[in-house]
Amino acid sequence: MTSLTARIAALLDGRTDRPRRIAVVGAGVLGLTTAWALARRGHAVTVLDAGPIPNPEGSSFDEGRIIRHAYGTMEGYAAMMPAAFTAWRALFAETGADRLVPARAIYALREETPWQGAVARSQARHGLGFTAVDPATIPVLNPDGVIRAMEVAGSGMLLAAPILADLVALLPSLGVVLRPCSVVAACPEGGPVLADGTRIPADATLVAAGAGVLRLMPEAARRFGLRASLQTVAYLEPPPGLWEDAPMLLCRLPGHPTGGVYVLPPRAGTRLKIGDYDTSATVSPDAPRDPPRAGRVAALLHAGARAIAGFGAHRVMGARHCLYTMAPEDRFVLQPVAAGVTLASACSGHGFKLAPLMALGLAAGVEGQVTAEHLAFWASGREGEASAATASA
């Protein structure tokens, strides 16, 4: 039987014979890639966002984001990653700019967890390397407390802000209307309603508004357990010559308030970036992100010193908070909420790396090629988990 992932990825080829009018609420990476997936199939798409498009204040707007096949114990999402990479390549072929920068990825392990066994299985299924390396051979890594360092093949960096700019340049050529405006009601049948009372006629509405869904659709957000949380990132100027060939670092720090730190090396014009793993605190979707909270930044820099060798020689160039939507068990939520209205909510950093594939899933749902129940099951990673469990049995 053909997997749902394969059926959804097949939508990269061909056009629908039943074009529809689609409103997409939210112009982050999921909203814009959804507009791309639908428009290339022949649908008439309007994208609505309360801010400028793209929005420099949005959580999708950044310099670099990690993409990888390794997904730890979430083996269902690991199973999706080959199709996700294929979707990114299809998008880059149409924008004319490849925004995926290959990069080595080193996981510095400081405790024994089920993570290693799960990644070993998923990497083997993808035919990708998963290799122990000597921490002492990685000049940028602070080896204190590291019990094992593992290099995970099939990893890289997505250049986030350029990807958004490329999509904004491409979409009008596909007939997509980009409309900065405030949506006050997403659920009425017939299309969303704007603050000035205008209705956008639509046969289907897809809400990919990030944390904004907590304001726009509070009942649906509560139903699916969505909440908003801040993640802290900082940008550093490293000592000359240290990071030119350095890998990405992913360092969990047991007991540390940040949960650990991930590190993206400077590549293709990006700055050296560090970010924390702490998404435990729930905040209002209207929580101010500027200036960043001093305690959060201090904790992140302390974690950076635990992860990066010679951290004191790095100059902090700036820090910011990303406002992320969090969902139970860190899973995507693609769920119907009213007649013709689907909520599309990513979870934390999943949102960027899987966006084009999730966009194709939403297109499959709009066209009736998958049921709403099957789409929700697939987006939550359950199909891949079932396949992984069967393969391991």
N, C-alpha and C positions, 0 to 999 in steps of 0.2 A: 504494500500500500504506500502511495506517495505521501510523504510527510507534509504537514501544513506549512512548514518553513519552505519546502521546495515549491509547493503550489503558490505560495505568496511571492516568493522570489521570481517565479515565472511571469509575474505581471510586469517585469522589466521589458518584456517583449509584447508588442501588439497594442491595439487600442480597443476601447469598448465600442459596442454597437448601440449602446443606450446612454449617451451622454446626459449628465445631470448638472444642475446648478448646485454648487457646494460653497458654503460659507465656512471658513476656517478662522476661529477666534484665537488669536495669539500668534505672534511672529517671532518666536524663538526658533531654535533649530528644528524642533519637532513640527511646529506649525508651517515653517517654510519648506521643509522637505516633504511634508504632506501635500502642500500645494503643488510641488514639483511632481510627486508621484501621481496625483490626480490629473493635472493638466496634460502631462505627457500621454495619459490614457484617453484624452479627449474631453474631459469634463471642463465646465466653465467654473472657475474658482475665484472667489474674492477673499482676501486675507485682511482681517481687522485686528488692529492693535492700538491700545491706548497711548503708546509712546511712538517715537519715530521708528521707522523701519529701515535698517535694523536699529535696535535700541541699545546704545552704549551702556545703559544702566541695567540691562537685562542679564540674567545669570548665564545665558548662552554666550554672551559677548566676553571673550577672553583671548589670551594669546595662544596657549597650547592646552590641549586635552589629551589624556592618555587613551589609546585604544589597544586592545590586546585580545588574544584568544583565551587566555587564562582567566577563569572566573571563580576560582576557589571551589567551595562546595556547592555553588549555584551552577551545577553542571548543565541545567537546561539552557541557561543563557550562553554557556560555553558552546553548546551544540548549535546555537544560532550564529555564532561569530563568522564562520566562513561565508554565509549568506550576507551578513552585514558588511563584510569587506567587499563583496561583489557589488552590493548596492552603492557603496561609496565610490567604487571605481566607475560605475555607470554614471553617477552624478558628475564626477570629475571629467569624464569624457564629454559631457554636455556643456559644462562651464568652461572647458578648455584649460583648466588649471588643476594640477594634482596637488592637493593640500594635505597629503598624508606623508609625513617624514618618518621613514623607518628609524628605529632606535632600539638599542639593546635595553632589556629590562631585567633588573636584578632585584630579587626579593630577598631581603635580609631578615632571617627568621631568628627570633629570640626566645621562642618557646615551641614546644611540640603541639600541633593542632591537627585536625583532619584536613587542613588545607593542602598539604603536600601530596597526600594520596589522591585527592580529588583532581588536582591539577595534573598529576602524572597520568591519570586515566584520560582526561580530556585532551591533553597534548598528544598522547599516543594515538587517539582516535583521529586527530587532525593531521598526523604525520609530522608533528612539530617537535623540536628539541626541548628538553627539560633537563638541564645539566647543572650539577653541583660545581661551584667555583670556589677557589680559595679567597676568603674575604681580604686577605693581605694583598692580593693582586689588583684590588680596586682602589686606586688612590683617593677617590672622593668619599669612600665609605668609612665611617667611624666603626671599627670592628668591635668596640666594647659591648659585651653581652651577646654578640652574634654567635649562634650555635651552628648556623648553616646559611650559605648564600646560594641561591638557585637562579640560574639564568633561564628565562622563559622566551623562547622564540615566538615569532609572529606578533611582535609588538611595535608600537610606533606612537607618533604624536599627530593629532589633528590640529591644524591651524585654524582656530575657532573663528576669530573675527574675519579673516579673509574668506572663509567658507560662507558666512552670513552675507558678506558683501557680494560674493559671486552669485549667490542665490537671488539676491535682490536685483542684480543686473540681468540674470537669466529669465526670471519668472515672467516679466512683461512680454518677452518675446514668445512665450508659450500661451499668452492670452490671459495671464493672471492679473487681477486688479489688486494692487496693494493700497490699503486705505487706512491711514492713521486716524483713529476715532475711538470714542469710548462706547463700549457695549454695556447696556444696562440689563438686558434680558436675553439669555442665550437659548432658553428652552421653548419659547412659543412655537407652535407648529407653523411653518411657512417661512421661517427665517428669523435671525436675531434682530433685536431692536436697539437702536443707538440712543445716546443721551438726548439728542434733539427730537426723538420720536420717530425718526426714519426707520423703516423696516427694510432689511436686506433680503430680497426674495431668494429663497433657497429650498431645494428639495431635501437637503440634509445639512446639518450643522455639526461640525467637529470642533470641540473645545479643547485647545491645547495651550491654555493660558498660564501654565506653571502655577506658582503660588497664588496668582490672581483668581484661580478657581475658588479659593476659600471665600473670596468676596462675592464673586459672580454666581456661584452655585453652592452656597453653604450647606444645604441639606444633602446634596450629592456628595460633597466632600466628607461630611460626617459619616454618611452611609458606607463609604469605602475607606474610612480611616485615614484620610489625608491630613497632613499637617505641614506647617512651614518651619524650616530650620535654617540656621546660618552655618556656613562653612567659611573658614578663614584661610586666605592665601596671602603670600608675600612674595615680592619680586626682589631679587638680590643681584648685586654686581660682584662677581667672583674675582679672585686673584687671576691675573693674566695666565693663560696657558693651561689652567687646571681642568677645564670642562670641555675642551674641544672634541675629544673622543670619548667622553664619559657617558655612562648609561643612565637611563632613568632608574631611580631608586624607589622601592616601595618597602617601607619599614614600619611594621606594627611595633608599638612600644607598650608592652603589658604594664598596666597600672598607671600609665601616664594619662593626665586629663585630656589630652588631645586624641588618645587612641593610637597615635603614631603620626607619621608624616610621609607624604609622597613627594618626590623631587623630579622635576622635568628639566633637563639640561637646556642651555641656550642653543636653539637651532633655527635656521631660516629666519633670522631677525627677531626671535622671541628672547625674552629675558629668562634667566634662571628663576624657576618658580618652585615654591614649596606650598603645600596645603595640608591641612589637618584632616583627620577622619572623624572628628567629633560632630555628630548630627543629633546628639541626644536632647538638646534643649529645644523646646517648641517656642516659636515667636509668632507675633502677629505678622500677617503678610504685608502690613504697612510699617513694620519695624525699620527704623532708620539704619542705613548701612554705612553712612558717612557722617562723622569720622568713624573708623572701625573701633571696636571696643578694645581698650588698652589691655585688659586682662586676657582676652582671647589672643591678641597679637603676641603678648609676652609668652603665653603658653606655647604658641606655635614656634616662636624663635627658640625657646628652650628645647622643644622637640627637635628642631633643626640641628641644634648643637649635638644632640644625642645621635643623630643619623649621619651627619656630614662631617668628614674629617676637616680640621682646620677652619671650623665655622666662624671663628672670631675674625678671620681675615676677609669675610664677605660683608659687603656694605648693603644695608637694607635700603632699597630704592622706593618702596611703597608697599602698602598692604590694603586689602579690601575684604569685604564679606560678599559671598554669593548667597542668595536666598534660594534655597532648594525646597522642592516639594518632596516630602517623605511619605511612603506608603507602607502598610504592614508587610513585614518580611522583605522589604526592599525590592518590591516587584512592580512592574508596569501595571497600570490600571487602564484598560481599554474596555469601557462598559457603556451600554445604552442607559440614558437617564430619563428620556422622554421620547415621544414619537419623533423619529427623524433626528435625534440629538445624541451624539456619542461623546463621552468624556474620555480624553486621551491624556493621561497623566504619567509622566516619567517618574523615576525615583532617584534622587541624588545624581551621581555621576553616570548612571546608566543612560540618562537622557541623550547625551551627545553621541556616544559610540554606537548606539543602536537606532538612532533617529531615522535614517533612510529606510531601514528594514521595517520598523514599526509603521512608517508612513505607507509602505506598500501593503502592510496588513490592514491599515485603515481603508486604503483603496479597495482591497478585496472585500471588506465589509460593506462599503458603500455600494459596490456592484453586486452584492448578494452572492459572491463566490464562496464565502464562509458565513456561517451563522454567527450571531452575536455571542452565543455561548462558546462556540469554538474559538472565536477571535479572542475573547477574554482569557480562555484557558491557555491558548498559545502565547499571548503577550505576557502572561505571568510566568512563563518558562516551564510550565508543567509538562508540556509535550516532550520537551528535550529531557526532562528529568526521568520521565517514564522510559524513554529510549536508553538513557544512560544506565538506569537500573537493570534493564534487560540485558544490555551488553556486559554488565559486570557480573551477572548471575552465572 
